[in-house]
Amino acid sequence: MVISMNVIFTCGGTGGHINPAIAVANILKERHPDCNILFIGAKGQMEEELVPKAGFELKTLPASGMSRKLNLQGIKHNFRAVKRILTGVSTCKKIIREFQPDVIIGTGGYVSFNAIWAGKKLGIPTCVHESNAMPGLTTRLVADMVDRVLICFPESAKHYRHPEKAEVVGMPVRREFIFTEKAAARKELGLDERPVVVSVFGSQGARAMNLATAELFRMEQEAGFPFQHIHAVGKFGWDWMPGEVASKGVDLEKAKSIDMRQYIYNMPTVMAAADVVIARAGAATCNEIAATGTPSILIPSPNVTDNHQEKNARALEAVGGAVVVLESECTARRLMDELTGLLSDKQRHAKMGSAVQRMAVPDSAERICDILEALAKE
């Protein structure tokens, strides 16, 4: 067993990349209280909020995302991005020399490429965790250079040129998602005996879904607030959504059954309290839903590469754990009908919760820690 370790986590851009890294870092700190952990992320992204809030040190680089457009604007963007990547790799080499990590792990986001490439050049053991069935761009770029590729689904190994590097570990979630009890969570949040609905459409928010949610609030008010609703607006909707809700005749100050926030920082508690979750179908969200055994209504984002969110959502639907509604078919009326039907059918609700919970890999973070320890020994 490694007694003391220096570990770099590199991730960024979305909660789906950051929260799994934090989950693994927490377990690592439990195993090795004296270990040193450093995060490398991108400037101006949500890791600047989440990582320090979790108690870990963060160093940031300028964002260097690539454009998929082949027009002049896309080419110019990528030219600037390549320059930022080269600068980022140089900065990462300096950080690595100072921090002296035993191992580096990337969990997604363009910034991961800089740190992993720099680490490989300096002879540091590296690995990458891919949360989706289809590898993202960053994972495809680093898959050949890292020592291990950590995947969620066994069938994902076929997408890599060196499948022998792939190891199935599932998707890490914080322990609180697994062990927080519903009654304790509801008491902590000050909720009453009515059902609880939680809706969240990503850290950035989704305008179409926020508009539908504003109309859903109106329907809830019209129905006499049959359930309590916690909604995360996201970064880009926070300025305009209160006005949109007010235009529907809903006074958020008086409507105590509605709790609208920019971001849900205490997600394990909120999801443990929930009877139904309405969400996008990112890998992290799907695994958090599975860990808590919460029935869900999933609206996959239509704006993601390889349509991977719908593939994630269909996996939960296939076992009977979720209802999938495409964004093009999603209206406030559809959501209200789905919620009413699900919350009124206790037998169906219980079956969905049990079905989705069987998909969880509760020791995913521990498996990843085992691999980090092995790489550090090597």
SEPAZA-491855 format. One record per residue (C-alpha): residue in one letter; y, x, z. Coordinates in steps of 0.2 Angstrom, whole numbers, plus 5000, padded with zeros to 4 digits. Each point is the difference from the previous one (the first is absolute). Layout:
<tidrens>
aYXZ...
</tidrens>
This chain:
<tidrens>
m500050005000v501750074995i501150015016s501750034993m500649954982n501549994990v500049864987i501249944987f500049824994t500949974984c500449824994g501449894996g500849854991t499149865008g499249945016g498350004991h500150194998i500850045017n499149895013p498350064996a500650185002i500849955017a498349925005v499150164997a501350115008n499949895016i498150035001l500250184997k501250015014e498849915011r498650134996h501150155001p501549975011d500750184997c499949984981n501650014990i500449874987l501350004986f500449874987i500850044983g500849854991a501349954988k501949985005g500749825000q498249935002m499349895014e499150155007e501650055008e499949855011l498149985003v499550185003p501350045014k499749835007a498150055002g500550165009f499750134986e501250134993l500549974981k500750124987t500649924984l500250054982p501049914986a499049874992s499250054984g499149854992m499550004982s500549874987r498749924989k501249954987l500050104984n501849974994l501450125002q500549945017g498250035006i499950174993k501650055008h499449935017n498450104999f500950164995r501149985016a498449955010v499150164994k501450105006r500049925017i498150025001l500250194997t501350015013g499049895012v498550114998s501050155005t500749915015c498349955005k499450184999k501450055012i499549865012i498150054999r500450185004e501049955015f498849875006q498450094996p498949844998d498150015001v499849854988i501149894989i499749824996g500949894988t499949815001g501049954985g501850014993y500750124988v500550125014s498250035003f499850104984n501350135006a499250035016i498250014994w500450114985a501050125012g498650005013k498750034986k501050154994l500150075017g498149985003i500149865013p498649875000t500649834993c499449834997v500649834994h499749825005e500049874986s500149825007n499749914983a498549984990m500950084985p500850175004g501950004999l501050134990t500350125015t498150005004r499650034982l501150154999v499350085016a498249945000d499450164991m500950125012v499649935017d498550045010r499549815003v500549844993l499849865013i499749824993c499949835006f498649934988p498450084995e500349954981s501650105000a499150164999k499749984981h501950014996y500050185005r499550154990h499250085015p499249855009e499150125011k501650035009a500249825004e499549935017v500149815005v501049985016g500849834998m501849965004p500750065017v501049875011r500750035017r498849955014e501249875006f499549904984i498250005006f500249985019t501649895003e499449835006k500849844993a500449925017a500950165006a500950024984r500749825000k500550025018e501050164996l500949924985g500449845010l499149884989d499349835004e498449914996r500449964982p499250104986v500950164995v500350054982v500650174995s500750044983v500450184994f500250064982g500250195001s501250115009q501349984986g499749814999a499749904984r501449894994a498949864992m499049985016n501550015011l500849854990a498349915002t500050035018a501849935002e499449844993l498550005010f501150015016r500849844994m498449924998e499450055017q501649935008e499849844990a498249995007g500650035018f499550185001p498149975001f499850195002q500950155006h500550124986i500450195001h500750074984a500550184995v501350004986g499950184995k501450124997f500849934984g499949815006w500950035017d501749984993w499849844990m498649905008p500949935015g501249924988e498649934989v499249935015a501649925006s500249924983k498449915002g500749925016v499050115012d501050075015l499150155006e500950005016k499449835005a498350014991k499150095014s498349984991i500650124986d500150185004m500850094985r500150195001q500450154988y498450095005i498549965012y499950165010n498749935012m498849944987p498450025010t500749885013v500749884987m498450004989a498949985016a501049845004a499949934982d498849864995v500550034981v500850154991i500949984984a500250164992r499950124985a498350084997g500450195003a498550095006a500850035017t500449825003c498349944994n499150125013e501249955014i499549824996a498250045000a500250105017t500849855009g498849874991t501449904995p499949874985s501350034987i500949944985l500250154988i501350004986p499750174991s501550094993p500049994981n501050164999v498850135005t499050124989d498249954995n500349835008h499150085016q500749875012e499149854991k498450115001n500350025019a500449815002r498449954990a498950115011l500649905015e499849844991a498350044994v499350015018g500949845005g501450085010a501549964990v500949884988v500750084985v501649934992l500850094985e501950025001s500249904984e499149855008c500850025018t501349875005a500549955018r499149834997r498450104996l500250115015m500349855011d498549914994e498850155002l500750035018t499849825005g498249994993l499550165008l500749975017s499349825001d498250064996k499550105015q498250034993r500750074984h501250105009a498750085012k498950044985m501450094991g500450105015s498250065003a499850044981v501550114998q499650095017r498450064993m500950104987a500950115012v499550185004p500650015018d499750195002s500850054983a501450105010e498650095010r499050054984i501650074992c500350105016d498250074999i500450064983l501750085005e499150095014a498650074988l501350064987a501050085014k498550105005e499650054983
</tidrens>
